[in-house]
């Protein structure tokens, strides 16, 4: 049995795909695995923010096509980079255990504090709005590119610091670059942050993914994505969601921002993991209507 695993070309994407391939190999030792890498449109256009060029779909379009035309059997993504609407013919079939979901502050090498004369660089409006409350006197500007590209911009003096996902830095072996971890109360993560997801063609045998999939994480992912979907949250939307599960009890915290950004609310809901998607939709409605503060 030969299985082709599709991945973006970046170093982090390849590492993440190799993590999934190792688990497939444990489940199916006889399988012949091949990594197929490609550059996506989102990787090519680095001079504009994602909301200006079409959103998260630009990171999956080429990989989706590779699944459809048979160049790949599975593709591996960071769940936080996945559009909320998934094509019916390309289901999400396995959710990995979650790496550290927190956002972190990265200072230039040798620095011990922020330089107020230079901006903090971060990639999303979600981070920008929450950072502004933590650092009201700092300028905050967008930064694009993979982790290594962003770090190079930091070391070149363009920024006083970066805000990145802890998960990516840890998977890259760059945990030593982390200057500060933000609690999920300080900065609520993006929906799906820290989770890897495997996508495939409808009808594909997915038994080989049994060691990749963690159902508790999948329940959290469904709740988070349902929250964002209920608020019509796309790539440019600053909404955020983070869920945890203890036994069969799921706790979801959401961050709602009105279209004009004048109203910002956080709130939580708790219920059964079996009702994950309903909990996400319910919390979205409560925050949008001001029922949950």
PEURQUI-V596696 format. One record per backbone hydrogen bond with DSSP energy under -1.0 kcal/mol. NH is the residue of the N-H (numbers start at 1). CO is the residue of the C=O. If there is no record, write none. Layout:
NH:CO + NH:CO
//
This chain:
3:32 + 5:34 + 6:74 + 7:36 + 14:10 + 15:11 + 16:12 + 17:13 + 18:14 + 19:15 + 20:16 + 21:17 + 22:18 + 23:19 + 24:20 + 25:21 + 26:22 + 27:23 + 28:24 + 31:28 + 32:1 + 34:3 + 36:5 + 38:7 + 42:58 + 44:40 + 45:41 + 52:49 + 53:50 + 54:50 + 55:50 + 58:55 + 59:56 + 60:57 + 61:57 + 64:60 + 65:61 + 66:62 + 67:63 + 68:64 + 69:65 + 71:66 + 72:66 + 73:4 + 74:4 + 75:199 + 76:6 + 77:197 + 79:195 + 81:78 + 82:79 + 90:87 + 93:198 + 94:198 + 96:196 + 99:194 + 104:164 + 105:180 + 106:162 + 111:108 + 118:115 + 120:139 + 121:161 + 122:141 + 128:124 + 129:125 + 130:126 + 131:127 + 132:128 + 135:131 + 138:135 + 141:120 + 150:146 + 151:147 + 152:148 + 153:149 + 154:150 + 155:151 + 156:152 + 157:154 + 158:153 + 160:119 + 162:106 + 163:121 + 164:104 + 166:102 + 169:165 + 170:166 + 171:167 + 172:168 + 173:170 + 174:169 + 177:174 + 178:175 + 179:105 + 180:105 + 182:103 + 187:183 + 193:190 + 195:192 + 197:77 + 198:94 + 199:75 + 200:91 + 202:89 + 204:201 + 209:206 + 210:207 + 212:209 + 213:209 + 214:95 + 218:214 + 219:215 + 220:216 + 221:217 + 222:218 + 223:219 + 224:220 + 225:221 + 226:222 + 227:223 + 228:224 + 229:225 + 230:226 + 232:229 + 233:228 + 240:255 + 241:189 + 242:253 + 244:251 + 246:249 + 249:246 + 250:271 + 251:244 + 252:269 + 253:242 + 254:267 + 255:240 + 256:265 + 258:263 + 261:258 + 265:256 + 267:254 + 269:252 + 271:250 + 273:248 + 275:272 + 276:273 + 279:275 + 280:276 + 281:277 + 282:278 + 283:279 + 284:280 + 285:281 + 286:282 + 287:283 + 288:284 + 289:285 + 291:286 + 292:286
//
